[in-house]
């Protein structure tokens, strides 16, 4: 999924009108009030600077074999 996708699923955690409080457990919205980060409303406006990408996958030694790297 791209960071600037025009068809983004609406979520309060990356809406322009919301601000995170209590370490991301709740969002204070200018229009709705306090809500969950996964909620949304009809006034959703996507702000890509509020979106946190998922961390990259971690490599664990020993999880791959020599056969995984041969053609």
Predicted model as a PDB file, atoms N, CA, C, CB and O in Angstrom, pLDDT in the B-factor column:
MODEL        1                                                                  
ATOM      1  N   UNK A   1       0.843  -1.177   0.000  1.00 51.00           N  
ATOM      2  CA  UNK A   1       0.000   0.000   0.000  1.00 51.00           C  
ATOM      3  C   UNK A   1       0.888   1.240   0.000  1.00 51.00           C  
ATOM      4  CB  UNK A   1      -0.959  -0.002   1.218  1.00 51.00           C  
ATOM      5  O   UNK A   1       1.835   1.329   0.782  1.00 51.00           O  
ATOM      6  N   UNK A   2       0.589   2.180  -0.861  1.00 58.00           N  
ATOM      7  CA  UNK A   2       1.390   3.389  -0.965  1.00 58.00           C  
ATOM      8  C   UNK A   2       1.028   4.364   0.142  1.00 58.00           C  
ATOM      9  CB  UNK A   2       1.202   4.043  -2.333  1.00 58.00           C  
ATOM     10  O   UNK A   2      -0.086   4.348   0.667  1.00 58.00           O  
ATOM     11  N   UNK A   3       1.992   5.215   0.489  1.00 59.00           N  
ATOM     12  CA  UNK A   3       1.786   6.202   1.533  1.00 59.00           C  
ATOM     13  C   UNK A   3       0.813   7.293   1.092  1.00 59.00           C  
ATOM     14  CB  UNK A   3       3.113   6.817   1.935  1.00 59.00           C  
ATOM     15  O   UNK A   3       0.080   7.831   1.922  1.00 59.00           O  
ATOM     16  N   UNK A   4       0.793   7.628  -0.198  1.00 64.00           N  
ATOM     17  CA  UNK A   4      -0.069   8.696  -0.703  1.00 64.00           C  
ATOM     18  C   UNK A   4      -1.219   8.141  -1.537  1.00 64.00           C  
ATOM     19  CB  UNK A   4       0.746   9.684  -1.533  1.00 64.00           C  
ATOM     20  O   UNK A   4      -1.613   8.755  -2.529  1.00 64.00           O  
ATOM     21  N   UNK A   5      -1.752   7.010  -1.156  1.00 65.00           N  
ATOM     22  CA  UNK A   5      -2.851   6.370  -1.866  1.00 65.00           C  
ATOM     23  C   UNK A   5      -4.116   7.221  -1.756  1.00 65.00           C  
ATOM     24  CB  UNK A   5      -3.103   4.952  -1.312  1.00 65.00           C  
ATOM     25  O   UNK A   5      -4.503   7.603  -0.651  1.00 65.00           O  
ATOM     26  N   UNK A   6      -4.763   7.522  -2.879  1.00 66.00           N  
ATOM     27  CA  UNK A   6      -5.978   8.348  -2.858  1.00 66.00           C  
ATOM     28  C   UNK A   6      -7.186   7.603  -2.309  1.00 66.00           C  
ATOM     29  CB  UNK A   6      -6.289   8.845  -4.252  1.00 66.00           C  
ATOM     30  O   UNK A   6      -8.148   8.234  -1.873  1.00 66.00           O  
ATOM     31  N   UNK A   7      -7.155   6.282  -2.322  1.00 72.00           N  
ATOM     32  CA  UNK A   7      -8.273   5.476  -1.832  1.00 72.00           C  
ATOM     33  C   UNK A   7      -7.921   4.851  -0.494  1.00 72.00           C  
ATOM     34  CB  UNK A   7      -8.649   4.384  -2.851  1.00 72.00           C  
ATOM     35  O   UNK A   7      -8.059   3.642  -0.311  1.00 72.00           O  
ATOM     36  N   UNK A   8      -7.470   5.667   0.432  1.00 74.00           N  
ATOM     37  CA  UNK A   8      -7.053   5.229   1.763  1.00 74.00           C  
ATOM     38  C   UNK A   8      -8.283   4.942   2.621  1.00 74.00           C  
ATOM     39  CB  UNK A   8      -6.155   6.297   2.438  1.00 74.00           C  
ATOM     40  O   UNK A   8      -9.268   5.679   2.584  1.00 74.00           O  
ATOM     41  N   UNK A   9      -8.209   3.865   3.388  1.00 83.00           N  
ATOM     42  CA  UNK A   9      -9.287   3.554   4.326  1.00 83.00           C  
ATOM     43  C   UNK A   9      -9.321   4.639   5.402  1.00 83.00           C  
ATOM     44  CB  UNK A   9      -9.092   2.133   4.965  1.00 83.00           C  
ATOM     45  O   UNK A   9      -8.299   4.881   6.045  1.00 83.00           O  
ATOM     46  N   UNK A  10     -10.457   5.299   5.620  1.00 87.00           N  
ATOM     47  CA  UNK A  10     -10.524   6.371   6.621  1.00 87.00           C  
ATOM     48  C   UNK A  10     -10.284   5.841   8.039  1.00 87.00           C  
ATOM     49  CB  UNK A  10     -11.886   7.070   6.552  1.00 87.00           C  
ATOM     50  O   UNK A  10     -10.932   4.887   8.468  1.00 87.00           O  
ATOM     51  N   UNK A  11      -9.365   6.456   8.749  1.00 87.00           N  
ATOM     52  CA  UNK A  11      -9.077   6.142  10.148  1.00 87.00           C  
ATOM     53  C   UNK A  11      -8.703   7.440  10.853  1.00 87.00           C  
ATOM     54  CB  UNK A  11      -7.927   5.076  10.275  1.00 87.00           C  
ATOM     55  O   UNK A  11      -7.982   8.270  10.298  1.00 87.00           O  
ATOM     56  N   UNK A  12      -9.188   7.610  12.055  1.00 87.00           N  
ATOM     57  CA  UNK A  12      -8.915   8.838  12.811  1.00 87.00           C  
ATOM     58  C   UNK A  12      -7.421   9.026  13.109  1.00 87.00           C  
ATOM     59  CB  UNK A  12      -9.697   8.823  14.118  1.00 87.00           C  
ATOM     60  O   UNK A  12      -6.971  10.158  13.286  1.00 87.00           O  
ATOM     61  N   UNK A  13      -6.659   7.952  13.165  1.00 86.00           N  
ATOM     62  CA  UNK A  13      -5.254   8.078  13.527  1.00 86.00           C  
ATOM     63  C   UNK A  13      -4.437   8.836  12.486  1.00 86.00           C  
ATOM     64  CB  UNK A  13      -4.661   6.714  13.734  1.00 86.00           C  
ATOM     65  O   UNK A  13      -3.384   9.374  12.827  1.00 86.00           O  
ATOM     66  N   UNK A  14      -4.881   8.902  11.230  1.00 85.00           N  
ATOM     67  CA  UNK A  14      -4.179   9.723  10.245  1.00 85.00           C  
ATOM     68  C   UNK A  14      -5.101  10.706   9.528  1.00 85.00           C  
ATOM     69  CB  UNK A  14      -3.504   8.837   9.231  1.00 85.00           C  
ATOM     70  O   UNK A  14      -4.986  10.932   8.323  1.00 85.00           O  
ATOM     71  N   UNK A  15      -5.997  11.269  10.288  1.00 89.00           N  
ATOM     72  CA  UNK A  15      -6.880  12.330   9.789  1.00 89.00           C  
ATOM     73  C   UNK A  15      -6.296  13.689  10.178  1.00 89.00           C  
ATOM     74  CB  UNK A  15      -8.332  12.168  10.356  1.00 89.00           C  
ATOM     75  O   UNK A  15      -5.671  13.828  11.230  1.00 89.00           O  
ATOM     76  N   UNK A  16      -6.504  14.675   9.329  1.00 90.00           N  
ATOM     77  CA  UNK A  16      -5.987  16.016   9.574  1.00 90.00           C  
ATOM     78  C   UNK A  16      -6.628  16.660  10.801  1.00 90.00           C  
ATOM     79  CB  UNK A  16      -6.214  16.891   8.354  1.00 90.00           C  
ATOM     80  O   UNK A  16      -6.005  17.509  11.439  1.00 90.00           O  
ATOM     81  N   UNK A  17      -7.855  16.277  11.145  1.00 90.00           N  
ATOM     82  CA  UNK A  17      -8.593  16.914  12.237  1.00 90.00           C  
ATOM     83  C   UNK A  17      -8.326  16.283  13.599  1.00 90.00           C  
ATOM     84  CB  UNK A  17     -10.064  16.861  11.950  1.00 90.00           C  
ATOM     85  O   UNK A  17      -8.797  16.807  14.608  1.00 90.00           O  
ATOM     86  N   UNK A  18      -7.588  15.178  13.664  1.00 88.00           N  
ATOM     87  CA  UNK A  18      -7.387  14.480  14.928  1.00 88.00           C  
ATOM     88  C   UNK A  18      -5.985  14.638  15.491  1.00 88.00           C  
ATOM     89  CB  UNK A  18      -7.687  13.031  14.754  1.00 88.00           C  
ATOM     90  O   UNK A  18      -5.023  14.823  14.745  1.00 88.00           O  
ATOM     91  N   UNK A  19      -5.876  14.565  16.806  1.00 88.00           N  
ATOM     92  CA  UNK A  19      -4.597  14.595  17.519  1.00 88.00           C  
ATOM     93  C   UNK A  19      -4.566  13.437  18.497  1.00 88.00           C  
ATOM     94  CB  UNK A  19      -4.386  15.955  18.258  1.00 88.00           C  
ATOM     95  O   UNK A  19      -5.524  13.217  19.238  1.00 88.00           O  
ATOM     96  N   UNK A  20      -3.469  12.697  18.501  1.00 86.00           N  
ATOM     97  CA  UNK A  20      -3.336  11.558  19.399  1.00 86.00           C  
ATOM     98  C   UNK A  20      -3.091  12.032  20.831  1.00 86.00           C  
ATOM     99  CB  UNK A  20      -2.194  10.637  18.935  1.00 86.00           C  
ATOM    100  O   UNK A  20      -2.341  12.978  21.071  1.00 86.00           O  
ATOM    101  N   UNK A  21      -3.743  11.351  21.775  1.00 88.00           N  
ATOM    102  CA  UNK A  21      -3.505  11.608  23.194  1.00 88.00           C  
ATOM    103  C   UNK A  21      -3.251  10.270  23.872  1.00 88.00           C  
ATOM    104  CB  UNK A  21      -4.715  12.361  23.857  1.00 88.00           C  
ATOM    105  O   UNK A  21      -3.586   9.221  23.322  1.00 88.00           O  
ATOM    106  N   UNK A  22      -2.680  10.299  25.028  1.00 76.00           N  
ATOM    107  CA  UNK A  22      -2.385   9.115  25.842  1.00 76.00           C  
ATOM    108  C   UNK A  22      -1.679   8.024  25.029  1.00 76.00           C  
ATOM    109  CB  UNK A  22      -3.677   8.557  26.444  1.00 76.00           C  
ATOM    110  O   UNK A  22      -2.103   6.868  25.008  1.00 76.00           O  
ATOM    111  N   UNK A  23      -0.595   8.423  24.365  1.00 74.00           N  
ATOM    112  CA  UNK A  23       0.267   7.512  23.613  1.00 74.00           C  
ATOM    113  C   UNK A  23      -0.472   6.714  22.552  1.00 74.00           C  
ATOM    114  CB  UNK A  23       0.944   6.569  24.552  1.00 74.00           C  
ATOM    115  O   UNK A  23      -0.245   5.512  22.419  1.00 74.00           O  
ATOM    116  N   UNK A  24      -1.342   7.352  21.801  1.00 67.00           N  
ATOM    117  CA  UNK A  24      -2.006   6.726  20.667  1.00 67.00           C  
ATOM    118  C   UNK A  24      -3.204   5.861  20.992  1.00 67.00           C  
ATOM    119  CB  UNK A  24      -1.045   5.919  19.949  1.00 67.00           C  
ATOM    120  O   UNK A  24      -3.750   5.218  20.096  1.00 67.00           O  
ATOM    121  N   UNK A  25      -3.635   5.823  22.253  1.00 85.00           N  
ATOM    122  CA  UNK A  25      -4.792   5.006  22.620  1.00 85.00           C  
ATOM    123  C   UNK A  25      -6.105   5.691  22.287  1.00 85.00           C  
ATOM    124  CB  UNK A  25      -4.751   4.676  24.096  1.00 85.00           C  
ATOM    125  O   UNK A  25      -7.125   5.025  22.114  1.00 85.00           O  
ATOM    126  N   UNK A  26      -6.092   7.019  22.195  1.00 90.00           N  
ATOM    127  CA  UNK A  26      -7.292   7.792  21.876  1.00 90.00           C  
ATOM    128  C   UNK A  26      -6.915   8.945  20.953  1.00 90.00           C  
ATOM    129  CB  UNK A  26      -7.976   8.323  23.171  1.00 90.00           C  
ATOM    130  O   UNK A  26      -5.763   9.378  20.902  1.00 90.00           O  
ATOM    131  N   UNK A  27      -7.914   9.426  20.229  1.00 89.00           N  
ATOM    132  CA  UNK A  27      -7.742  10.548  19.316  1.00 89.00           C  
ATOM    133  C   UNK A  27      -8.736  11.627  19.703  1.00 89.00           C  
ATOM    134  CB  UNK A  27      -7.935  10.112  17.830  1.00 89.00           C  
ATOM    135  O   UNK A  27      -9.908  11.339  19.946  1.00 89.00           O  
ATOM    136  N   UNK A  28      -8.270  12.874  19.763  1.00 90.00           N  
ATOM    137  CA  UNK A  28      -9.168  14.007  19.988  1.00 90.00           C  
ATOM    138  C   UNK A  28      -9.409  14.662  18.641  1.00 90.00           C  
ATOM    139  CB  UNK A  28      -8.571  15.032  21.028  1.00 90.00           C  
ATOM    140  O   UNK A  28      -8.477  15.135  17.989  1.00 90.00           O  
ATOM    141  N   UNK A  29     -10.664  14.684  18.233  1.00 90.00           N  
ATOM    142  CA  UNK A  29     -11.058  15.241  16.944  1.00 90.00           C  
ATOM    143  C   UNK A  29     -11.689  16.612  17.153  1.00 90.00           C  
ATOM    144  CB  UNK A  29     -12.037  14.294  16.209  1.00 90.00           C  
ATOM    145  O   UNK A  29     -12.397  16.831  18.135  1.00 90.00           O  
ATOM    146  N   UNK A  30     -11.435  17.525  16.236  1.00 89.00           N  
ATOM    147  CA  UNK A  30     -12.041  18.856  16.313  1.00 89.00           C  
ATOM    148  C   UNK A  30     -13.551  18.808  16.149  1.00 89.00           C  
ATOM    149  CB  UNK A  30     -11.442  19.764  15.257  1.00 89.00           C  
ATOM    150  O   UNK A  30     -14.258  19.674  16.665  1.00 89.00           O  
ATOM    151  N   UNK A  31     -14.054  17.805  15.434  1.00 90.00           N  
ATOM    152  CA  UNK A  31     -15.476  17.736  15.128  1.00 90.00           C  
ATOM    153  C   UNK A  31     -16.241  16.725  15.973  1.00 90.00           C  
ATOM    154  CB  UNK A  31     -15.656  17.406  13.689  1.00 90.00           C  
ATOM    155  O   UNK A  31     -17.393  16.968  16.333  1.00 90.00           O  
ATOM    156  N   UNK A  32     -15.615  15.590  16.295  1.00 88.00           N  
ATOM    157  CA  UNK A  32     -16.315  14.494  16.970  1.00 88.00           C  
ATOM    158  C   UNK A  32     -16.030  14.462  18.468  1.00 88.00           C  
ATOM    159  CB  UNK A  32     -15.921  13.167  16.348  1.00 88.00           C  
ATOM    160  O   UNK A  32     -16.911  14.123  19.259  1.00 88.00           O  
ATOM    161  N   UNK A  33     -14.814  14.811  18.861  1.00 90.00           N  
ATOM    162  CA  UNK A  33     -14.406  14.705  20.257  1.00 90.00           C  
ATOM    163  C   UNK A  33     -13.433  13.557  20.412  1.00 90.00           C  
ATOM    164  CB  UNK A  33     -15.625  14.511  21.178  1.00 90.00           C  
ATOM    165  O   UNK A  33     -12.595  13.348  19.535  1.00 90.00           O  
ATOM    166  N   UNK A  34     -13.514  12.812  21.489  1.00 90.00           N  
ATOM    167  CA  UNK A  34     -12.605  11.699  21.737  1.00 90.00           C  
ATOM    168  C   UNK A  34     -13.121  10.456  21.026  1.00 90.00           C  
ATOM    169  CB  UNK A  34     -12.451  11.436  23.256  1.00 90.00           C  
ATOM    170  O   UNK A  34     -14.295  10.100  21.130  1.00 90.00           O  
ATOM    171  N   UNK A  35     -12.206   9.796  20.292  1.00 89.00           N  
ATOM    172  CA  UNK A  35     -12.582   8.589  19.562  1.00 89.00           C  
ATOM    173  C   UNK A  35     -11.408   7.623  19.522  1.00 89.00           C  
ATOM    174  CB  UNK A  35     -13.048   8.934  18.131  1.00 89.00           C  
ATOM    175  O   UNK A  35     -10.299   7.946  19.948  1.00 89.00           O  
ATOM    176  N   UNK A  36     -11.672   6.445  19.008  1.00 88.00           N  
ATOM    177  CA  UNK A  36     -10.653   5.411  18.856  1.00 88.00           C  
ATOM    178  C   UNK A  36      -9.834   5.696  17.592  1.00 88.00           C  
ATOM    179  CB  UNK A  36     -11.304   3.993  18.790  1.00 88.00           C  
ATOM    180  O   UNK A  36     -10.365   6.283  16.650  1.00 88.00           O  
ATOM    181  N   UNK A  37      -8.551   5.295  17.543  1.00 87.00           N  
ATOM    182  CA  UNK A  37      -7.749   5.503  16.335  1.00 87.00           C  
ATOM    183  C   UNK A  37      -8.307   4.801  15.097  1.00 87.00           C  
ATOM    184  CB  UNK A  37      -6.346   5.028  16.577  1.00 87.00           C  
ATOM    185  O   UNK A  37      -8.044   5.237  13.976  1.00 87.00           O  
ATOM    186  N   UNK A  38      -9.070   3.730  15.278  1.00 86.00           N  
ATOM    187  CA  UNK A  38      -9.607   2.998  14.129  1.00 86.00           C  
ATOM    188  C   UNK A  38     -10.957   3.534  13.663  1.00 86.00           C  
ATOM    189  CB  UNK A  38      -9.741   1.534  14.473  1.00 86.00           C  
ATOM    190  O   UNK A  38     -11.466   3.083  12.636  1.00 86.00           O  
ATOM    191  N   UNK A  39     -11.551   4.480  14.381  1.00 89.00           N  
ATOM    192  CA  UNK A  39     -12.830   5.067  13.975  1.00 89.00           C  
ATOM    193  C   UNK A  39     -12.630   6.041  12.812  1.00 89.00           C  
ATOM    194  CB  UNK A  39     -13.498   5.788  15.168  1.00 89.00           C  
ATOM    195  O   UNK A  39     -11.502   6.384  12.459  1.00 89.00           O  
ATOM    196  N   UNK A  40     -13.732   6.474  12.234  1.00 86.00           N  
ATOM    197  CA  UNK A  40     -13.694   7.506  11.198  1.00 86.00           C  
ATOM    198  C   UNK A  40     -15.041   8.205  11.142  1.00 86.00           C  
ATOM    199  CB  UNK A  40     -13.333   6.899   9.814  1.00 86.00           C  
ATOM    200  O   UNK A  40     -16.032   7.718  11.688  1.00 86.00           O  
ATOM    201  N   UNK A  41     -15.066   9.357  10.472  1.00 88.00           N  
ATOM    202  CA  UNK A  41     -16.323  10.079  10.279  1.00 88.00           C  
ATOM    203  C   UNK A  41     -16.343  10.640   8.866  1.00 88.00           C  
ATOM    204  CB  UNK A  41     -16.493  11.219  11.334  1.00 88.00           C  
ATOM    205  O   UNK A  41     -15.391  10.455   8.109  1.00 88.00           O  
ATOM    206  N   UNK A  42     -17.409  11.314   8.512  1.00 89.00           N  
ATOM    207  CA  UNK A  42     -17.553  11.819   7.145  1.00 89.00           C  
ATOM    208  C   UNK A  42     -16.645  13.009   6.867  1.00 89.00           C  
ATOM    209  CB  UNK A  42     -18.992  12.209   6.887  1.00 89.00           C  
ATOM    210  O   UNK A  42     -16.492  13.396   5.709  1.00 89.00           O  
ATOM    211  N   UNK A  43     -16.039  13.600   7.888  1.00 90.00           N  
ATOM    212  CA  UNK A  43     -15.145  14.745   7.708  1.00 90.00           C  
ATOM    213  C   UNK A  43     -13.679  14.325   7.606  1.00 90.00           C  
ATOM    214  CB  UNK A  43     -15.318  15.723   8.857  1.00 90.00           C  
ATOM    215  O   UNK A  43     -12.786  15.159   7.754  1.00 90.00           O  
ATOM    216  N   UNK A  44     -13.428  13.065   7.358  1.00 88.00           N  
ATOM    217  CA  UNK A  44     -12.075  12.549   7.249  1.00 88.00           C  
ATOM    218  C   UNK A  44     -11.306  13.237   6.113  1.00 88.00           C  
ATOM    219  CB  UNK A  44     -12.107  11.038   7.028  1.00 88.00           C  
ATOM    220  O   UNK A  44     -11.779  13.315   4.980  1.00 88.00           O  
ATOM    221  N   UNK A  45     -10.107  13.732   6.449  1.00 88.00           N  
ATOM    222  CA  UNK A  45      -9.192  14.308   5.463  1.00 88.00           C  
ATOM    223  C   UNK A  45      -7.836  13.671   5.709  1.00 88.00           C  
ATOM    224  CB  UNK A  45      -9.123  15.891   5.566  1.00 88.00           C  
ATOM    225  O   UNK A  45      -7.252  13.843   6.779  1.00 88.00           O  
ATOM    226  N   UNK A  46      -7.333  12.940   4.729  1.00 86.00           N  
ATOM    227  CA  UNK A  46      -6.085  12.193   4.877  1.00 86.00           C  
ATOM    228  C   UNK A  46      -4.887  13.130   5.005  1.00 86.00           C  
ATOM    229  CB  UNK A  46      -5.889  11.252   3.690  1.00 86.00           C  
ATOM    230  O   UNK A  46      -4.715  14.049   4.204  1.00 86.00           O  
ATOM    231  N   UNK A  47      -4.064  12.886   6.018  1.00 86.00           N  
ATOM    232  CA  UNK A  47      -2.826  13.625   6.229  1.00 86.00           C  
ATOM    233  C   UNK A  47      -1.680  12.617   6.260  1.00 86.00           C  
ATOM    234  CB  UNK A  47      -2.881  14.470   7.554  1.00 86.00           C  
ATOM    235  O   UNK A  47      -1.508  11.930   7.267  1.00 86.00           O  
ATOM    236  N   UNK A  48      -0.884  12.503   5.183  1.00 83.00           N  
ATOM    237  CA  UNK A  48       0.159  11.478   5.121  1.00 83.00           C  
ATOM    238  C   UNK A  48       1.259  11.652   6.158  1.00 83.00           C  
ATOM    239  CB  UNK A  48       0.771  11.472   3.764  1.00 83.00           C  
ATOM    240  O   UNK A  48       1.971  10.692   6.450  1.00 83.00           O  
ATOM    241  N   UNK A  49       1.421  12.841   6.722  1.00 85.00           N  
ATOM    242  CA  UNK A  49       2.468  13.034   7.731  1.00 85.00           C  
ATOM    243  C   UNK A  49       2.120  12.391   9.064  1.00 85.00           C  
ATOM    244  CB  UNK A  49       2.723  14.510   7.937  1.00 85.00           C  
ATOM    245  O   UNK A  49       3.005  12.204   9.899  1.00 85.00           O  
ATOM    246  N   UNK A  50       0.868  12.050   9.284  1.00 82.00           N  
ATOM    247  CA  UNK A  50       0.453  11.405  10.539  1.00 82.00           C  
ATOM    248  C   UNK A  50       0.527   9.884  10.470  1.00 82.00           C  
ATOM    249  CB  UNK A  50      -0.961  11.824  10.895  1.00 82.00           C  
ATOM    250  O   UNK A  50       0.401   9.208  11.492  1.00 82.00           O  
ATOM    251  N   UNK A  51       0.727   9.351   9.289  1.00 78.00           N  
ATOM    252  CA  UNK A  51       0.740   7.905   9.106  1.00 78.00           C  
ATOM    253  C   UNK A  51       2.098   7.336   9.469  1.00 78.00           C  
ATOM    254  CB  UNK A  51       0.380   7.539   7.666  1.00 78.00           C  
ATOM    255  O   UNK A  51       3.131   7.867   9.061  1.00 78.00           O  
ATOM    256  N   UNK A  52       2.096   6.255  10.238  1.00 77.00           N  
ATOM    257  CA  UNK A  52       3.324   5.572  10.635  1.00 77.00           C  
ATOM    258  C   UNK A  52       3.410   4.264   9.868  1.00 77.00           C  
ATOM    259  CB  UNK A  52       3.367   5.324  12.176  1.00 77.00           C  
ATOM    260  O   UNK A  52       2.583   3.377  10.081  1.00 77.00           O  
ATOM    261  N   UNK A  53       4.402   4.118   8.969  1.00 76.00           N  
ATOM    262  CA  UNK A  53       4.521   2.860   8.223  1.00 76.00           C  
ATOM    263  C   UNK A  53       4.876   1.702   9.139  1.00 76.00           C  
ATOM    264  CB  UNK A  53       5.571   2.990   7.125  1.00 76.00           C  
ATOM    265  O   UNK A  53       5.458   1.889  10.207  1.00 76.00           O  
ATOM    266  N   UNK A  54       4.518   0.512   8.708  1.00 78.00           N  
ATOM    267  CA  UNK A  54       4.843  -0.680   9.481  1.00 78.00           C  
ATOM    268  C   UNK A  54       6.359  -0.879   9.496  1.00 78.00           C  
ATOM    269  CB  UNK A  54       4.128  -1.929   8.897  1.00 78.00           C  
ATOM    270  O   UNK A  54       7.027  -0.584   8.506  1.00 78.00           O  
ATOM    271  N   UNK A  55       6.905  -1.373  10.600  1.00 84.00           N  
ATOM    272  CA  UNK A  55       8.354  -1.619  10.635  1.00 84.00           C  
ATOM    273  C   UNK A  55       8.726  -2.737   9.673  1.00 84.00           C  
ATOM    274  CB  UNK A  55       8.815  -1.973  12.066  1.00 84.00           C  
ATOM    275  O   UNK A  55       7.911  -3.623   9.414  1.00 84.00           O  
ATOM    276  N   UNK A  56       9.957  -2.710   9.134  1.00 84.00           N  
ATOM    277  CA  UNK A  56      10.370  -3.761   8.203  1.00 84.00           C  
ATOM    278  C   UNK A  56      10.459  -5.116   8.902  1.00 84.00           C  
ATOM    279  CB  UNK A  56      11.720  -3.408   7.569  1.00 84.00           C  
ATOM    280  O   UNK A  56      10.639  -5.203  10.116  1.00 84.00           O  
ATOM    281  N   UNK A  57      10.329  -6.151   8.107  1.00 80.00           N  
ATOM    282  CA  UNK A  57      10.411  -7.503   8.659  1.00 80.00           C  
ATOM    283  C   UNK A  57      11.812  -7.749   9.220  1.00 80.00           C  
ATOM    284  CB  UNK A  57      10.064  -8.562   7.576  1.00 80.00           C  
ATOM    285  O   UNK A  57      12.809  -7.305   8.650  1.00 80.00           O  
ATOM    286  N   UNK A  58      11.870  -8.438  10.309  1.00 81.00           N  
ATOM    287  CA  UNK A  58      13.155  -8.708  10.958  1.00 81.00           C  
ATOM    288  C   UNK A  58      13.722 -10.025  10.458  1.00 81.00           C  
ATOM    289  CB  UNK A  58      13.003  -8.738  12.494  1.00 81.00           C  
ATOM    290  O   UNK A  58      12.995 -11.007  10.308  1.00 81.00           O  
ATOM    291  N   UNK A  59      15.008 -10.041  10.205  1.00 77.00           N  
ATOM    292  CA  UNK A  59      15.695 -11.256   9.788  1.00 77.00           C  
ATOM    293  C   UNK A  59      16.187 -11.974  11.032  1.00 77.00           C  
ATOM    294  CB  UNK A  59      16.875 -10.940   8.818  1.00 77.00           C  
ATOM    295  O   UNK A  59      16.897 -11.391  11.851  1.00 77.00           O  
ATOM    296  N   UNK A  60      15.814 -13.225  11.175  1.00 78.00           N  
ATOM    297  CA  UNK A  60      16.301 -14.021  12.295  1.00 78.00           C  
ATOM    298  C   UNK A  60      17.284 -15.052  11.765  1.00 78.00           C  
ATOM    299  CB  UNK A  60      15.127 -14.707  13.056  1.00 78.00           C  
ATOM    300  O   UNK A  60      16.927 -15.855  10.903  1.00 78.00           O  
ATOM    301  N   UNK A  61      18.495 -15.045  12.257  1.00 77.00           N  
ATOM    302  CA  UNK A  61      19.490 -16.011  11.797  1.00 77.00           C  
ATOM    303  C   UNK A  61      19.008 -17.446  12.027  1.00 77.00           C  
ATOM    304  CB  UNK A  61      20.830 -15.781  12.514  1.00 77.00           C  
ATOM    305  O   UNK A  61      18.435 -17.767  13.068  1.00 77.00           O  
ATOM    306  N   UNK A  62      19.252 -18.282  11.045  1.00 77.00           N  
ATOM    307  CA  UNK A  62      18.848 -19.673  11.155  1.00 77.00           C  
ATOM    308  C   UNK A  62      17.462 -19.959  10.608  1.00 77.00           C  
ATOM    309  CB  UNK A  62      18.906 -20.090  12.569  1.00 77.00           C  
ATOM    310  O   UNK A  62      17.071 -21.123  10.524  1.00 77.00           O  
ATOM    311  N   UNK A  63      16.699 -18.923  10.230  1.00 79.00           N  
ATOM    312  CA  UNK A  63      15.349 -19.163   9.722  1.00 79.00           C  
ATOM    313  C   UNK A  63      15.352 -19.528   8.237  1.00 79.00           C  
ATOM    314  CB  UNK A  63      14.482 -17.934   9.949  1.00 79.00           C  
ATOM    315  O   UNK A  63      14.338 -19.994   7.717  1.00 79.00           O  
ATOM    316  N   UNK A  64      16.486 -19.322   7.545  1.00 80.00           N  
ATOM    317  CA  UNK A  64      16.619 -19.676   6.135  1.00 80.00           C  
ATOM    318  C   UNK A  64      17.688 -20.753   5.977  1.00 80.00           C  
ATOM    319  CB  UNK A  64      16.969 -18.427   5.282  1.00 80.00           C  
ATOM    320  O   UNK A  64      18.644 -20.826   6.749  1.00 80.00           O  
ATOM    321  N   UNK A  65      17.500 -21.578   4.962  1.00 83.00           N  
ATOM    322  CA  UNK A  65      18.496 -22.605   4.679  1.00 83.00           C  
ATOM    323  C   UNK A  65      19.265 -22.233   3.415  1.00 83.00           C  
ATOM    324  CB  UNK A  65      17.829 -23.995   4.526  1.00 83.00           C  
ATOM    325  O   UNK A  65      18.907 -21.279   2.725  1.00 83.00           O  
ATOM    326  N   UNK A  66      20.303 -22.973   3.118  1.00 84.00           N  
ATOM    327  CA  UNK A  66      21.114 -22.733   1.924  1.00 84.00           C  
ATOM    328  C   UNK A  66      20.270 -22.908   0.661  1.00 84.00           C  
ATOM    329  CB  UNK A  66      22.329 -23.688   1.892  1.00 84.00           C  
ATOM    330  O   UNK A  66      20.530 -22.240  -0.340  1.00 84.00           O  
ATOM    331  N   UNK A  67      19.276 -23.778   0.681  1.00 87.00           N  
ATOM    332  CA  UNK A  67      18.421 -24.037  -0.473  1.00 87.00           C  
ATOM    333  C   UNK A  67      17.546 -22.823  -0.832  1.00 87.00           C  
ATOM    334  CB  UNK A  67      17.537 -25.251  -0.198  1.00 87.00           C  
ATOM    335  O   UNK A  67      17.141 -22.676  -1.985  1.00 87.00           O  
ATOM    336  N   UNK A  68      17.258 -21.967   0.135  1.00 83.00           N  
ATOM    337  CA  UNK A  68      16.448 -20.785  -0.121  1.00 83.00           C  
ATOM    338  C   UNK A  68      17.153 -19.794  -1.036  1.00 83.00           C  
ATOM    339  CB  UNK A  68      16.091 -20.112   1.183  1.00 83.00           C  
ATOM    340  O   UNK A  68      16.494 -18.953  -1.648  1.00 83.00           O  
ATOM    341  N   UNK A  69      18.479 -19.871  -1.145  1.00 84.00           N  
ATOM    342  CA  UNK A  69      19.250 -18.902  -1.914  1.00 84.00           C  
ATOM    343  C   UNK A  69      19.837 -19.484  -3.197  1.00 84.00           C  
ATOM    344  CB  UNK A  69      20.356 -18.351  -1.064  1.00 84.00           C  
ATOM    345  O   UNK A  69      20.703 -18.856  -3.806  1.00 84.00           O  
ATOM    346  N   UNK A  70      19.402 -20.641  -3.615  1.00 87.00           N  
ATOM    347  CA  UNK A  70      19.876 -21.237  -4.859  1.00 87.00           C  
ATOM    348  C   UNK A  70      18.795 -21.140  -5.924  1.00 87.00           C  
ATOM    349  CB  UNK A  70      20.291 -22.706  -4.640  1.00 87.00           C  
ATOM    350  O   UNK A  70      17.600 -21.119  -5.628  1.00 87.00           O  
ATOM    351  N   UNK A  71      19.242 -21.082  -7.161  1.00 87.00           N  
ATOM    352  CA  UNK A  71      18.303 -20.996  -8.279  1.00 87.00           C  
ATOM    353  C   UNK A  71      17.968 -22.359  -8.831  1.00 87.00           C  
ATOM    354  CB  UNK A  71      18.866 -20.128  -9.379  1.00 87.00           C  
ATOM    355  O   UNK A  71      17.189 -22.467  -9.778  1.00 87.00           O  
TER     356      UNK A  71                                                      
ENDMDL                                                                          
END                                                                             
